[in-house]
């Protein structure tokens, strides 16, 4: 089955056969919600309801020349299955309706009208206290509920971690990676070279990266991670019963160190120039699982800051070159 927005009748027949549409339920319209890059994502509307249907392929959907694990959507589906019985977590995520592992297709209940919190990267946009608390409490519940010394091997998600490892811990710090940062902002390439050529710094980054890439075995205390906990995966939903903050796209999920999720969240709050009080709130109300290492959390924060500022995966930041320099210096201190 190959999802195609133009082949509505084939999609309707497929969803009926799988039991995700009633036998007489007719698709009224199909559209692409948002600007997804990794997967094919369709919003399917019928007179009764609206569904999100996602399919992963052996490449990045927006950049077909870039290979990616074809089964990544199955891992995302397993995450939704695991959290569904946990009322607090389920309340923040789309309802899981089904997974077709053979065709790498996931079906979720649509959250309706929403927008990603990427608007935070715009000047003057801030989270309120309630939003900061909700986003932090979600992580606390996820990490504490799934803390275990017997991680589920079905959610190792190793192929996806290998791909992500390169984006986070390797390619941003290569002297030559084929990407001229001056095309993003004049002066950024020269600023980046200070860190790209710092061998001591890169050694620390590789050590931190090895913890991200490690395969946890029985006896290792670890927990289920979202894997990409940042504004693009936080939604501000505005449709009736779904209104409020929602969390989506855990396709990079895996069992690993909780410091990673918290570190990524903190880095993006800093990139979005959120007030110091918001950062303090996260650190004060996050319920640390046993063995949580705040030095490791800081190092994950530092790596995420750097890779978003000098890596290929750029964000729509409205920061001056001086502001970026300040953040890079702070990231460097975190990685000492």
N, C-alpha and C positions, 0 to 999 in steps of 0.2 A: 504494500500500500504506500503510495507516494502522495503526500498531501499537496493539493493544488487548488488555489483559491478559485480557479476558473472551472473546476470540475465538481460543481455542487452536487449533482445527482450521484456521482460515485462516492463522494464524501457522505452524503445522506444514507446511502445504502450500507456503507461500511459502519457508520455509527449505529444504525438499526441492528445490523447483524451482531455487533458487539454488545447490544443491550444498553447503549448509552443514549439512544433515542427510542421512544416508544414506536411501535410498529406503524402507527399512522401519523407520527409527528413529522412535520414538514419544515425544512429549513427555509426561513424567510430571507436571510441575508448572511453573507460571510465577508468579514473584513480583517485587515491586519491591525491589531491594536498596538500603538506605539511604534518604536523603531528598533525592534529586536535585532541583534547581530548574530547570536550564536545559533539559533534554531528557527525553524518555521513555526510561527505562532498565528493561529487564526481565532477570531471571535465568531462563534456560530450562534446565530439568533433564530429561535423558533417562536411561535405564538405563546409557548409556555414558559420559556426560560432562555438563558444565555450561557453558553459553555465556552471554555478556552481549550483549544486542541493544539498540542505542541508535538513537534517531531524533530528529533536530532538526526543528523546525517554524518557521514564520515569526513565532514569538513565544516568550517565556519560558514554559516549561511550567507552572511553579507560579503565574505571574502572567500570564495570557493577554492582559491589556491592554497588556503591555509588548512592543513589537516587537523582533525579533532576526533576524539573518541566517539564513535557512533552510538555507544550505549549510555551516554551521559544522561539521557532523559530517563532511563530506567533507574539510575541512581537517585535522581530527583524524585521519582515516583516512590521509591522505597522510603525516602525521608518523609514524604507526606503520609505514607502508611504508618510509619512509626509514631509520628506526633499526633495522629488523628485521635487516639484515645486519651490524650493529655489535654483536658479541656482548655486550659489557659493558652497553650501553644496553638491548638486548633483554632481558637477564636481570633488569632492574629493572621491566619493563613487561609488561602482559598481551600474550599472543601475538595478533598480527593474523591474522584469518581471512578477512576480505573486506569490501568496501564496495559499496554500491549507490548511486551518485551520483544517479540519477534520483529515488529515494525518500528520499534522505538517511538511509540506514540503514547502521550499522557493526556488525560482529560480531567479538567478541573471545573468547578463551578466559577463562573465569572464574577468578579467583584464589582462590576459596573463602572460608573464614572470615577476616575481617579487620576492622579498625576504623581510621578516619581518625585522623591525629595531632592532630586538633583538641582532644583531651584535654590537649594541652600548655598550652592557655589556662587550665586549672584550676590553682589554687594548688598549688605543690609538685611539679608534674610537670616532669621534665627529660629531655632527650635524653642518652644516654650518649656517650662519646667515639667509639665505633664508629659509632653512628648519625649523629653529626655528620659524621664522615669520609665515610661512604657517601653521604650527601646532597650533600656538597660535591664528591666525586669524580664523581658522576653529572653535575653541571653542567660540571665541567672537561672530561669526555669529550665531552659534547654540543657544547659551544662550540668546542673545539679540532678535533673531527672535522669539523664542518660550516663552519668558518671559510672564507670565500670572498669573492672580489671579483666573483662572478657569481651573485648570489642567485637562487633559483628563483622565478620570477614566480607560479607556481602556489600558492606559499605566502605570498603577500603578505598574505592574510587581511584585507584593508583594511576591509571592512564590519564585521568583528568588532572591529577596532582602533578604528574610529570610535565604536562603542558603548562599548567599554572606556575610551576616552579620556575620555568624558563622566563616567563613574563615578569615574575616578581624578583627573583634572586640572581638571575644570570644576565639576560640581554641588556637591562638598563645600565649595567656597570661595565660593559665591554667598551674599550677605547673606540672601536669602530663597529657599529651595529647597523650601518646603512641609513641612519636617521639623523638628519641635521636639525638640531634643536633650535637653531637660529630661525628656522622656518616657523617655529611656534612663537618665539619671542627673541628679538635681537639681544645678544649677550648671554643667552642661556647655555649655548654650547661651551663657551669658555668657562662659565660658572660650573658646569657639570664636570668638566675635565679635572677639576680639583679633586673630586670624589672618585671619578673613574680611574684615576691614577694613584689612588691611596691604597697601597697593597695591604696595610694593616687593617684598614676598614673593610676591604673586600674579603679578607680572611674571616673576620667576625661575621659578615653577611653570609658567607658560605656555611659557617658553623650553625647559624640560626636556620638557614635553609635546610640543612640536613635534618633538623628536628621536624620541620614541616613535611619532609619527604619520607621520614622514617615509617616503617611498617610496624604498628603496635601489635603485640602478641598477648596471649593469655598471661596474666600476671602484671601487665603494665596498666597503671591507672590512667585512664583516658576518658574522653567523652565525645558525644556527637557534636559536630560543628556545622554551622550554616555554611562556612567556607568562603563567603563573599559578602560580609555584613557591612554594607555601605549604602549611601543614599539612593543609588539606582535601583536597589532591591527593597527599599522602603516606599510604600505607597500612601498617599494621602487620599483615602477613599471618601467619596461624598454622597454615595447612593444609599439612602435609607438605612436598612439594618446593617449594611456593610461600612457605614461611615466610621472614620477614625484611621489610625495607623494600621497598615497591613504589611506583612513581610512575604516576599516572593522569591522565586528562582534559587533554590538551594542546590543547583546542579553541581556545585563544587564541594558539596558536603563530604565529610569523612570523619572517622574517629581519629582524634588527634589532641594536641595541647590546647586547652581553653584560652590560653594567653593569645593565641592567634586571632580568634574572633574579636576579643576585646581590643587587641592592638590595632587591628584594621579599623574598627569603629572609632577609636580615639584619633587615629591618623586623619580620617575623613572629617571629623569635627574640627580638627586643626586646619585642614586644607580649606574648609568652609568658613574659617575665621569665626567660629562660635565662641561666645564669651568664656572666660576662664571658669566661671561658675558652672557652666554646663559640663566641662571636663571634670571638675571636682565632684559634681553630682554623680557622674558615671562611676568614678572610682570609689565613691563613698557608699553607694547603694548596691553596686554589683556584689552578689553573694559568691565569694570565691570558693571554688571546690577545694577539697583537700589537696595540698601540695602546690597550690597556685604560686607561681614565681613572678613577682612584679618586675624584676629585672628583665626576664624573658619577655614579658608583655611590652616593656619599653622598647626592647630591641625589635620586636615585630612592628611596633608603631613607627620606629625610625626607618626600617626598611620600606614600609608602605609609603611613608612620606617621600622618601627619596625616589622610589620607582615611579610614583605618580608625577613627580616634578621633573625628572630627567630621563624617564623611560619613554618607550613608544606609545604606551597606553595613556595618552594625555586626557585630562579632564577639562571641562569648560570653565576654567578658573579665571576670575577677573583680578588676578594678583599682579602687582608690579614686580619687576625684576628684583627690587630691593626686598620686597616681602618674601619672595621665593628664596632669596639668599638667607634671610632670617630663619625660615623654616628648615632649610638644608643644614644650617649650623646647629639648630636644635636637634635635628635628626642625627647628626654626627655625634653630638654629646650623648644621645641615647644609646649609641652603638659603641661606646668606649668600653 
